């Protein structure tokens, strides 16, 4: 053995250097691997922030990573006896649930996570049944104010969670989309997309829709139109075959209104144009940058067999990803 290797100090230095070298190699290999390496969202479960809950867990906020918010107001499964049923007799009041909308919302989130390598949308859920509360109406219409202080708390929790999601999307992305998920029982079985534009407005000619600035300004996608108006007309954003949410769904075989095939409801057809949440949180108010669309799903897509619902959930998920990638992801997203 060479004399210098018999020196204890030299041996210690060599050992330390060797250990540092091994540690460097190991760390480099770990850091060179992408955190998101697979379409299996379970691999990222440790990175997902947990849900936040409101009063008595009647509302839930699931944090997300993309400029998409799913709100589910009428799919709650809780009907506690201590909370009185709603007794309002206001015209148009509905007290039955939109069945399977909560399940569809969770399926959408799961599939979107698979498509986007673990990134999920924000989700806001009301867990109380609609006979107890309607969070998609103004407070005085949605709860029994005189007999139930609890439902007032729940109503406020739900809308606070939506505002929290909108504020975070605004801060992180500067733009975003709220999808308010509902179910309907209309005989036409269309998927109905609500932009806070009435049937009469939708039935106007393409020329009028595109030239009347007030129509776009009053819609719940005003911010989207403002950003895209030099490239895409307002009518194309509403019902274009390759440029609208309805056009994409229609091309996948789901009769959707408005779309390039079903541009507007016929005079004898019922149509939900967008309720309280879309009206309140959509970008029709000039200071807001998050758009909102109400999606009404027909019974056969919600109550059909499991395979039908799964296929539809997959198709809707892929459509929503296409839509937000086209209009809401910035280069830094």
C-alpha angles and dihedrals in degrees: 000000000000114000096242090058090059089064107103092214091055091049091051092050091049091050093049091048091050092051092049090050092052091048091050093051093048094048093047092053091050095048093047091063116089114240089225106054105145144036090240103107091198088075089066098045092110090059095052117101113233124250121271118220134206130214111339089346090285091134130039135199118197112193119228144195105220136062093262127102123190116199121191112189105162107039100083121141100195121099106167115190093224091065111073121230118254113265102185116134096197112147111264095021112147122193102179124096127255092241119229095002091120091050091048090049091055091047090052091052093048094050093044088054090054092050095045097043098254102326112127137192123250112260130200116189134185108208097189118096118252092246086067101040142356110207091181091071133065113279095257091054099037101054140032096252096184097049107030125047089169095067090051088058091048092049091052092046092053094051092042088057091051090050090048091053092047092048092051093047090049091050096045102036109013090226137044150153133247116203112197108202120214142153131227138190101213113144095233091069094214123154098243119211115197122207095166089263118127126233088255092055093047090052092060118109122270089248093056093045091052099042101041103081092189092067093059091042091055094049124097090241096057092126092053092050092047090055096043104033094105090058108027130033121234093246089055091053089052101043113355115140094229101021108047136070090234093049092054093049091046090052089055090057102263114125103235134179124239099029138118089275100040103031097171140352118275116243092260095046124096118228134179108218098187133303138221100303096048091045092049101041104029118103095257083107106078097227093056123090099182114090124211135208126183112218117200114195121204121237097253091060092048101037102032125105121303095255092053092051092046093050091048093047090052092049093047091047092052090047093052091048090050090049098049093042089052098046113012112034111091121202090266095050 
